[in-house]
Structure formats: structure tokens, C-alpha cells
């Protein structure tokens, strides 16, 4: 009888363990407010907190089994969440865009809703030009990072130190995104406001959070309950890096805060292992998962300051490795990693190329690719050349002795060749995407803009604007042609092409010519 009892107990424990699943237990909305009126109608913003729990037996997250457990024997977390959605969710386009905040700062509005000439910065939650809302997207900011809106589980190590299980950040984004797309309500009965209105989920992340998404995918977090979480990923300026949070840190800062730089070129955890998206997708498919459709965008400055070329070649040689069929990669010629109006402490004016139009156009292409399998533009890259020994370029770390960092080839003016060419780079008024000085973390990411001389001067080696363009009409005509070319290639939406042309009309490069006034 005792033997039978032990068997029964063992079976019960096994069944309980197998039934234990990660789930959202509470959606707590603390504030609701109007967000504005857009083409689909009124939008609202909801702020709150989402609580979930994870089985301690999960093998994806190191040290989860050591973390404090709740009354259900599960490991609990809580995270800040912000929702932007139509007041009448039926008027949306069926896409949930999940933005992964960067060091506690939301990025979706800066990427997609930035107006021309006034680049929105990370953390901006204002609607800007309303692009996302006008196109019917529901957006979720899901905070995941230690000390930046996420309450992570912890444990005490043998030395008596409190440690936070930072890998739970991946599970937070996975489970909360899946809940918003598929659940009717949380376990307490609170309704999911997007229930039944979402047909596809896209993830977006820039820089640190592009690395988050690639690591999320590599380590098996894009799968839950037998299905894929994100159908598409929009990854910006992530270079060749991964994100080192599958560890337990002591806080108070996240292990994701740091990155390789000129001051710390051998920063660990970012360029230590897998470098290319092809390697990541191979791991995903080897597990039997269907990878998401992915668009990866690089700026020109990324090649100088965050080793972007290694994301094309891997750790050896200078030859681009083939991309998987579910991936497209785009280099935005002349773009900076971060676009700012002012850059204090930098020797040169910051890069000024507004490439938010490329972000908008490629988001639409990604959404169409996921929804209808309509192919996006083909991979479009800049040709590269070796930068070995160049002190203005972040060289490969010591752990990659066979890696060669490369930078874009440039024309006689100094502008990059090839890549996605916005009208501002196709018809330039200066050099875009130059390296800035000093080589601090911030100055090396904002790049530099060097205007061409306006008038002829023998002291200037570069041709002046007067030598390049006959007059305002000549310049404007070339801008129109370049805008049409970028639109036809799929990298400009018609409304952005119009804005760019109108801006050129409003700011004539040779000044305004006053019309004759009848007397």
C-alpha cells in the first residue's frame, strides 16, 4: 500500500509539474486617458501593471529554480505596461505592435511617429505625426528590464547576496504579448481589452532592444504553448550583438546596460558568440520552430561604432554570409545610429538625416509580408571595405582574432555608396553619416553632418552647392526624382515623399527669389 501511495504521489507531482505553465495572472489598469483622434477614430492610452507567474522548472531561464515562489509554487513577476489602441478596437488593423523599451524608454513613437526635422527621442509617448494610429496599429510598451519598470524575481546566493533573475525579462515580453493577442481575460476575470481583435503580432526594438529581440529568438522565447509569439520582427541598429541577461545580477542596474565602446572594446556578452542572423535562424529551425519574418536595418554610423559588418560576415573574413529567406537587411545610407537636434560635447554637428520615413515604410512592408505574404523590398546593402588599423573605427574584440571590421565605401565627397538612398543622400547638401569626435559613446553614435560650401571658394576642395546645382529648380527637380525612386523601391510611403519634396520647396538652398510686384 505504501508503494502504491508513493507511486500515486509521484504521478500527482508529475502531472502538477506538467500542467504548470507560464501565464498572466493580473492585468491592473491604473489610468485611462484619451490619446487623440486619428483616421480610424479616437484612440486611448491605458497605463498599468501586468503580473505573471512562471514554473520554476523552466529550463530557459538560469536560476529560476532558486527564486522565491508564491503560494502556488510558481515564480512571480510584475511589469509596467502601456497600451495605445483604438477606443473601438474593432476599427484597428488587426496588428499588435509590441515595443521593447530601451533602458526604460519607449521607442515606438520615436521610430515611427517622428515628424520631419524634429526627431522624437526615446521615451517620447506623444503621438507625433500619428502614423501608427492613422494606420490602425495597437501598440504595447512592455517593460522588462531590472530597475526600469520590471519587478524581477530574486534569490539569495551562497555568499548572502541578493540576485535578480534577469532572464525573466524575456519571459515577460513573451507572455504579456501572447496574453494581449490571444487571451480573453486574466485569471481573476479582468478582460483583455484587445481580445479577439488581434490577428498578428509584430515586435520592434532599437539598438539594445534589437539585441534583445535577436537573443529572445535565439534562446527559444518566441515559442509558447506550441505556437509562435511574434509573427514578425522589426530590428533597428543592433549591429552584430546579443544581449547578456540570461544571468542573475546583483543590481541595481540591469546587466543589459553596457555595450562595447571605444572606451571598453572588450565588453563581454555582446560579441562573444553568435554574430549573424543566419546563425540564429539555423538554431531556431533546428528546434522545429517556424521563425518570424524579419527586417533588420543598419545605419551608416553602426559600421564605425558598433561593428555592424560582423552581422554580415560573422567572425571570419570579409564575405557576406547568405541571409535566410525569412530575413531582409537594409543599410540606410548616411544615417546615424541616433538622430538628435543637438549633441553637446561633440566636435562636429550631429548627423541630420531623417530616416524615420524608412522605418515607417518598412513597417508597412513587414506587416504586409506577415499578413498577405507580399514580399518586401530585397536586401539592400552598402559595399564595404576593411577598416583594420583605423583608430576612428571600433575594431574587433580580442576574443575574435579572425574577425575584420569593415566600413562603407564612400564616394569622392565622402558620402556612402549604395544602400537605401533617401532623397537627402541621393541629392546631398553635405556629407552624411561621418564619424564624430571625440569617440565617446554618445558622439560616436550620433555621427556627423558636414555641409558643402554654398558658394565657390578656391580654398575648399569640395565643389560648392553652386557648382553642383544650377539653381533651386534644378535641385528641386532632382529631389522629386529621388523621392519617386525611393517610393518605387518600397522605402518611402507616398505621404513621406510629398513631405520631403515640400520641405525642399520651403527651404530653397540658394534663398528665395522675390517675385516682381506690380506697381
C-alpha positions in Angstrom: 0.0 0.0 0.0 2.8 2.4 0.8 4.4 1.6 -2.5 1.1 2.4 -4.3 0.8 5.6 -2.3 4.3 6.7 -3.3 3.5 6.0 -6.9 0.3 7.9 -6.7 2.1 10.9 -5.1 4.8 10.8 -7.8 2.2 10.7 -10.5 0.4 13.6 -9.0 3.6 15.7 -8.7 4.5 14.9 -12.3 1.0 15.8 -13.5 1.1 19.1 -11.5 4.5 19.9 -12.9 3.5 19.2 -16.5 0.3 21.4 -16.0 2.2 24.3 -14.5 2.5 26.9 -17.3 3.6 30.4 -17.6 0.6 32.7 -17.5 -0.6 36.2 -16.9 -2.5 36.4 -13.6 -3.4 40.0 -13.4 -3.9 43.0 -15.7 -4.1 46.0 -13.5 -5.0 49.3 -15.3 -4.3 52.3 -13.2 -5.1 55.1 -15.6 -7.1 55.7 -18.8 -7.0 58.8 -20.9 -7.8 59.9 -24.5 -4.9 59.9 -26.9 -6.3 61.8 -29.8 -8.5 61.4 -32.9 -7.0 59.7 -36.0 -8.2 58.1 -39.2 -9.8 55.0 -37.6 -11.4 57.2 -34.9 -10.5 58.0 -31.3 -7.5 56.4 -29.6 -6.9 55.8 -25.9 -3.9 55.3 -23.7 -4.1 52.8 -20.8 -1.3 52.7 -18.2 -0.9 49.9 -15.7 0.8 46.8 -14.5 0.8 43.2 -15.6 1.5 40.3 -13.2 2.5 36.9 -14.3 4.0 33.7 -13.0 6.4 31.1 -14.3 7.0 27.4 -13.4 10.4 27.1 -11.6 11.1 24.1 -13.7 11.6 26.2 -16.8 14.9 25.4 -18.3 15.1 28.5 -20.5 16.0 30.8 -17.6 19.1 30.2 -15.5 18.5 30.3 -11.7 14.7 30.4 -12.0 14.5 27.3 -9.8 16.3 29.3 -7.0 13.9 32.2 -7.0 11.2 32.8 -4.3 7.9 31.1 -5.0 4.4 32.1 -4.4 1.6 30.1 -2.7 1.0 28.2 -6.0 4.7 27.1 -6.1 5.3 29.5 -9.0 7.8 32.3 -9.6 6.1 35.7 -9.9 7.0 38.9 -11.7 5.3 42.2 -12.4 5.9 44.8 -15.1 4.8 48.2 -16.2 2.7 48.2 -19.4 1.2 51.0 -21.6 -1.4 50.3 -24.3 -2.2 52.6 -27.2 -5.3 51.4 -29.0 -8.5 52.5 -30.8 -11.3 53.3 -28.4 -13.3 51.0 -30.6 -10.8 48.2 -31.0 -12.8 46.9 -34.0 -11.5 49.8 -36.1 -7.9 48.7 -35.7 -5.9 47.0 -38.5 -5.5 43.7 -36.6 -1.8 44.2 -35.8 -0.4 44.4 -32.3 3.0 46.2 -32.3 5.0 45.3 -29.2 7.7 47.8 -28.5 10.6 46.7 -26.3 11.7 49.8 -24.2 15.3 50.7 -24.2 16.7 51.3 -20.7 13.2 52.1 -19.6 12.5 54.4 -22.5 9.8 53.6 -25.0 10.9 53.8 -28.6 8.0 53.2 -31.0 6.9 56.8 -31.3 10.5 58.0 -31.9 10.9 55.3 -34.6 7.6 55.7 -36.4 5.8 58.9 -35.4 8.7 61.4 -35.7 7.9 64.5 -37.8 10.4 65.7 -40.3 13.0 68.0 -38.8 12.0 67.3 -35.2 13.3 63.8 -34.4 11.5 62.4 -31.4 13.7 60.9 -28.7 13.4 57.7 -26.9 10.9 57.9 -24.0 8.6 60.2 -26.0 5.0 59.0 -25.6 3.3 61.8 -27.6 1.6 60.8 -30.8 3.8 63.0 -33.0 2.6 62.8 -36.6 0.2 60.0 -35.7 1.5 57.5 -38.3 0.9 54.4 -36.1 -2.6 55.5 -35.1 -3.7 56.7 -38.6 -2.8 53.2 -39.8 -4.8 51.4 -37.1 -2.0 49.8 -35.1 -2.5 48.9 -31.5 0.8 49.3 -29.6 2.0 47.9 -26.3 5.0 49.1 -24.3 6.1 46.1 -22.2 8.8 47.0 -19.7 11.2 44.1 -19.0 14.4 45.4 -17.5 15.7 45.4 -14.0 15.3 48.8 -12.4 13.4 50.0 -15.4 9.7 49.2 -14.8 10.0 45.4 -14.1 9.9 43.7 -10.7 12.0 40.6 -11.3 12.2 37.5 -9.0 15.2 37.1 -6.8 17.1 34.8 -4.5 20.0 34.9 -2.1 23.2 33.3 -3.2 25.6 31.3 -1.0 27.5 34.5 -0.2 24.4 36.1 1.1 24.0 38.5 -1.9 20.6 39.2 -3.4 20.5 38.3 -7.0 17.8 39.1 -9.6 16.8 36.5 -12.3 17.2 38.9 -15.2 16.3 36.3 -17.9 12.7 36.7 -16.7 12.7 39.8 -18.9 12.4 37.6 -21.9 9.5 35.7 -20.4 7.7 39.0 -19.5 7.7 40.1 -23.1 6.8 36.6 -24.4 3.9 36.0 -22.0 2.5 39.5 -21.9 2.5 39.8 -25.7 0.8 36.4 -26.1 -1.8 37.4 -23.5 -2.7 40.6 -25.3 -3.0 38.8 -28.6 -4.8 35.7 -27.6 -6.3 35.7 -24.0 -9.9 36.6 -23.2 -9.1 37.7 -19.6 -6.6 37.2 -16.8 -7.0 34.6 -14.1 -9.1 37.0 -12.0 -11.5 37.6 -14.8 -10.3 41.1 -15.9 -11.0 41.3 -19.6 -8.1 41.7 -22.1 -9.1 44.9 -23.9 -7.7 43.6 -27.2 -9.4 40.1 -27.0 -10.5 38.9 -30.4 -9.1 41.9 -32.3 -5.5 40.8 -33.0 -4.6 38.6 -35.9 -0.8 39.2 -35.9 1.9 40.4 -33.6 5.0 42.4 -34.6 7.9 43.2 -32.3 10.0 46.3 -32.6 13.3 47.1 -30.9 16.2 49.6 -31.5 19.8 49.2 -30.5 19.8 47.5 -27.1 16.4 46.2 -27.8 17.2 45.0 -31.3 19.8 42.8 -29.5 17.0 41.8 -27.0 14.8 40.5 -29.8 17.6 38.6 -31.5 18.6 36.9 -28.2 14.9 36.3 -27.4 14.6 34.4 -30.7 17.9 32.6 -30.3 17.2 31.3 -26.8 13.7 29.9 -27.6 11.4 32.6 -26.2 9.4 33.1 -29.4 7.5 29.9 -28.7 4.9 29.2 -26.1 2.1 26.6 -25.7 3.0 25.1 -29.0 2.7 28.3 -31.1 4.9 31.2 -32.2 4.6 34.5 -30.4 5.9 37.1 -32.8 5.0 36.7 -36.4 7.4 39.5 -37.5 10.3 41.4 -36.0 11.4 45.0 -36.9 15.0 45.2 -35.7 16.9 48.5 -35.8 20.6 49.3 -35.5 21.5 46.2 -33.4 24.8 45.6 -35.2 26.1 42.0 -34.6 25.3 42.0 -30.9 23.3 39.9 -28.5 22.0 40.9 -25.0 23.6 39.3 -21.9 20.7 39.0 -19.5 20.4 35.2 -19.2 22.2 35.6 -15.9 21.4 36.7 -12.3 22.8 40.1 -11.5 23.1 41.9 -8.2 21.5 45.1 -9.5 20.6 47.9 -9.0 21.3 48.3 -12.8 20.5 45.8 -15.4 23.2 43.6 -17.0 21.9 44.9 -20.3 23.0 48.5 -19.7 26.6 48.2 -21.0 27.8 47.7 -24.5 31.2 47.6 -26.3 32.6 51.1 -27.0 35.9 52.8 -27.8 36.5 53.1 -24.0 35.6 49.4 -23.4 36.1 47.5 -26.7 36.1 44.0 -25.0 32.9 44.4 -23.1 31.7 40.8 -22.5 28.4 39.2 -23.5 27.6 41.1 -26.7 30.1 39.8 -29.3 31.1 36.6 -27.6 29.2 34.0 -29.6 26.7 34.1 -32.5 27.0 37.2 -34.6 24.8 36.7 -37.7 21.0 36.4 -38.1 21.6 33.3 -40.3 23.2 31.5 -37.3 20.2 32.5 -35.1 17.7 31.3 -37.6 19.5 28.0 -38.1 19.2 27.4 -34.3 15.5 28.2 -34.4 14.7 25.9 -37.2 16.8 23.1 -35.7 14.4 23.2 -32.7 11.5 22.7 -35.1 10.2 26.3 -34.8 9.0 28.5 -37.6 11.0 31.7 -37.4 9.3 35.1 -37.7 9.7 37.3 -40.8 12.3 39.8 -40.0 13.5 43.2 -41.4 16.9 44.3 -40.0 18.0 47.9 -40.5 21.5 49.3 -40.1 22.7 52.9 -40.1 26.0 54.1 -41.7 27.4 55.0 -38.3 26.8 51.5 -37.0 29.6 50.2 -39.1 32.1 52.6 -37.5 30.9 52.4 -33.9 29.2 49.1 -33.2 30.8 46.6 -35.6 27.8 46.2 -37.8 29.8 44.4 -40.5 30.2 41.4 -38.3 26.5 40.9 -38.6 27.0 40.3 -42.3 30.3 38.3 -42.3 30.5 36.6 -38.9 33.7 36.2 -37.1 35.9 35.4 -40.1 36.8 37.0 -43.4 35.1 39.8 -45.3 32.5 38.0 -47.4 28.8 38.4 -46.7 27.1 35.3 -45.5 23.8 34.3 -47.1 20.6 35.5 -45.4 17.7 33.2 -44.6 14.6 33.5 -46.8 12.6 35.0 -43.8 15.1 37.9 -43.4 15.7 41.1 -45.3 18.5 43.5 -44.3 18.7 47.2 -45.2 21.6 49.7 -44.8 20.3 53.3 -44.6 23.0 55.3 -46.4 24.1 58.3 -44.4 22.0 57.6 -41.3 23.2 57.9 -37.8 22.5 55.4 -35.0 20.7 58.1 -33.1 19.3 61.2 -34.7 19.3 64.3 -32.4 19.0 68.0 -32.9 22.0 68.9 -30.7 24.9 66.9 -29.5 26.7 68.5 -26.5 30.4 67.7 -26.2 30.9 66.6 -29.7 33.3 68.3 -32.1 31.1 68.3 -35.1 27.4 68.9 -35.8 25.4 65.6 -35.3 24.1 63.6 -38.2 20.8 65.1 -39.5 19.5 62.5 -42.0 15.8 61.9 -41.1 15.3 58.2 -41.7 12.0 57.8 -39.8 10.4 57.6 -43.3 12.3 54.3 -43.9 11.1 53.0 -40.6 7.5 53.7 -41.5 7.7 52.3 -45.0 9.4 49.1 -43.9 7.0 48.6 -41.0 4.2 48.6 -43.6 6.1 46.2 -45.8 6.7 43.9 -42.8 3.1 43.9 -41.9 2.1 43.1 -45.4 4.6 40.3 -45.6 3.2 38.8 -42.4 -0.5 39.4 -43.3 -0.6 38.5 -47.0 2.9 37.1 -47.8 3.6 40.1 -50.0 7.4 40.3 -50.4 9.2 43.4 -49.0 12.0 45.1 -51.0 15.0 42.9 -51.5 18.0 43.2 -49.2 19.8 46.5 -49.9 23.3 47.0 -48.5 26.3 49.3 -48.8 29.5 47.8 -50.2 32.2 47.6 -47.6 35.9 47.9 -47.2 38.3 46.8 -44.5 38.9 49.3 -41.6 41.8 47.4 -40.0 44.0 49.7 -38.1 41.7 52.7 -38.4 41.6 54.3 -34.9 38.2 56.0 -35.7 36.6 52.6 -36.1 35.7 50.2 -33.2 37.9 47.2 -34.0 37.0 43.6 -33.3 37.3 42.4 -29.7 40.3 40.3 -28.6 38.1 37.2 -28.5 37.5 37.4 -32.3 41.1 37.3 -33.6 40.0 36.4 -37.2 37.3 39.0 -37.5 37.7 42.0 -39.8 35.6 45.1 -39.1 34.5 46.8 -42.3 33.0 50.2 -43.1 31.0 51.5 -46.0 32.8 52.6 -49.2 32.4 56.3 -49.9 32.3 58.5 -53.0 34.6 61.4 -53.7 32.5 63.7 -51.4 32.6 61.3 -48.5 29.0 60.1 -48.7 28.4 56.3 -48.6 27.8 54.3 -51.7 24.8 52.0 -52.2 22.2 51.1 -49.5 18.8 52.6 -49.1 19.1 56.1 -50.5 16.7 58.8 -49.3 16.5 62.0 -51.3 18.6 63.8 -48.8 21.5 61.4 -49.6 20.8 60.9 -53.3 20.8 64.7 -53.7 23.1 65.8 -50.9 23.8 69.2 -49.4 26.7 67.8 -47.4 28.4 64.6 -46.1 26.0 62.4 -44.1 27.0 59.8 -41.6 30.6 60.9 -40.9 32.3 59.8 -37.7 32.2 62.4 -34.9 34.8 63.2 -32.3 35.6 62.6 -29.5 35.0 58.9 -29.7 32.8 58.9 -26.7 29.8 56.5 -26.5 27.3 59.3 -27.4 29.3 61.2 -30.0 30.3 58.0 -31.8 26.6 57.1 -32.2 25.2 60.4 -33.4 27.7 60.7 -36.2 28.3 64.0 -38.0 27.0 66.1 -40.8 29.4 68.2 -42.8 27.7 70.8 -45.1 29.1 71.5 -48.5 30.2 75.1 -49.1 27.4 77.2 -50.5 29.5 79.3 -52.9 32.7 78.8 -54.9 35.8 79.2 -52.9 39.3 78.1 -54.1 40.2 77.2 -50.5 37.5 74.5 -50.5 38.5 71.2 -52.1 34.8 70.1 -52.4 32.6 71.5 -55.1 30.2 74.1 -53.8 26.4 73.9 -54.0 26.6 76.5 -56.8 28.8 74.0 -58.8 26.6 71.0 -58.0 23.2 72.5 -58.8 22.3 75.1 -61.4 19.6 76.7 -59.3 16.8 76.0 -56.9 14.7 74.5 -59.7 17.5 72.0 -60.6 17.9 70.9 -57.0 14.2 70.6 -56.5 13.7 68.5 -59.7 16.4 66.1 -58.6 14.8 65.8 -55.2 11.5 64.9 -56.9 13.2 62.2 -59.0 15.0 60.8 -55.9 11.7 60.7 -53.9 9.9 58.8 -56.7 12.8 56.4 -56.9 12.8 55.7 -53.2 9.0 55.3 -53.3 9.2 52.9 -56.2 11.8 50.8 -54.4 9.5 50.5 -51.4 11.4 52.6 -48.9 9.2 55.7 -48.9 5.5 56.0 -48.5 3.7 58.4 -50.8 2.9 60.8 -48.0 6.5 61.0 -46.9 7.7 61.5 -50.4 5.3 64.5 -50.6 6.6 65.9 -47.3 10.2 65.6 -48.4 9.6 67.4 -51.6 7.5 70.1 -49.9 10.3 70.6 -47.4 12.8 71.2 -50.2 10.4 73.8 -51.7 10.1 75.5 -48.3 13.9 75.7 -47.7 15.5 76.7 -51.0 19.2 76.2 -50.9 20.0 79.5 -52.7 17.5 81.6 -50.9 14.1 82.8 -52.1 13.7 84.9 -55.2 11.1 87.6 -54.6 8.6 87.9 -57.4 8.2 91.2 -59.1 5.5 93.3 -57.5 3.2 95.2 -59.9 3.3 99.0 -59.4 
